[in-house]
Amino acid sequence: MLYISTAKWRDLTDGHLYHEGDSYPHDGRKIPAERINALISGQNRAGLRLITAIEAQDDKPQAQTPEAPETAKKTRKTATARKPRKAE
């Protein structure tokens, strides 16, 4: 699994500074699952989600997100609210 940084942060284990979009880990080393889970979940000293898992497809990494339609659905305007008339 590949991971990318979602924020600017410094890794307290090796002192490396990550910027948003950087790959994690920067040197390709094996990271314990407990550490990965802490960085993904926000259960770390920063209290933030610092990395996210990505999948590489066609040599282009993509963030794992819920499936979204490729085109937006057409919407119809149904009704508009009108301001009440002032009493004269």
C-alpha positions in Angstrom: 0.0 0.0 0.0 1.2 3.5 -0.8 0.6 6.6 1.4 0.7 10.3 0.8 0.9 13.2 3.3 -2.3 15.2 3.7 -0.6 18.1 5.6 2.7 19.7 6.4 4.3 17.9 9.4 7.6 16.6 10.8 8.0 12.9 11.5 9.1 12.6 15.1 10.7 9.2 14.4 13.3 10.4 11.9 12.9 14.2 11.8 11.8 14.3 8.1 9.6 17.2 7.1 6.7 16.2 4.9 4.6 18.5 2.8 1.1 17.9 1.5 1.3 15.4 -1.4 4.7 13.9 -0.4 4.9 10.1 -0.3 5.2 8.4 3.0 7.6 7.1 4.0 10.1 9.3 2.1 12.8 6.6 2.0 10.6 3.5 1.2 11.3 1.8 4.6 8.9 -0.6 6.3 6.7 1.2 8.8 4.9 -0.8 11.5 1.1 -1.1 11.0 0.5 0.5 14.4 2.4 3.7 13.3 0.5 3.8 9.9 -2.8 3.5 11.8 -1.9 6.3 14.1 -1.0 8.6 11.2 -4.1 7.7 9.2 -6.6 7.9 12.1 -5.3 11.0 13.9 -4.4 9.1 17.0 -1.0 10.7 17.2 0.7 13.6 19.1 -0.6 16.1 16.5 -4.1 14.8 16.8 -4.5 15.1 13.0 -4.8 12.7 10.0 -1.4 13.2 8.5 -1.4 10.5 5.7 -3.9 8.8 3.5 -3.7 5.5 1.6 -3.6 5.6 -2.2 -3.8 3.1 -5.0 -1.6 3.3 -8.0 -3.5 2.8 -11.2 -2.0 3.2 -14.7 1.2 4.6 -13.0 -0.8 7.5 -11.5 -1.5 7.4 -7.7 -5.0 8.2 -6.7 -6.5 8.8 -3.3 -9.0 6.2 -2.1 -12.3 8.0 -2.0 -15.9 6.7 -2.4 -16.9 6.2 -6.0 -18.4 9.2 -7.6 -20.3 9.4 -10.8 -18.2 10.8 -13.8 -20.9 13.2 -14.7 -23.2 15.2 -12.5 -26.9 14.4 -12.6 -29.1 17.0 -14.2 -31.3 18.8 -11.6 -34.5 20.6 -12.1 -35.6 23.7 -10.3 -38.7 22.8 -8.4 -39.9 25.9 -6.6 -38.6 29.2 -5.3 -39.5 30.8 -2.0 -41.1 34.2 -2.3 -40.9 37.0 0.2 -44.2 37.8 1.9 -45.9 41.0 0.8 -45.7 44.0 3.0 -49.0 45.1 4.6 -50.1 48.5 3.3 
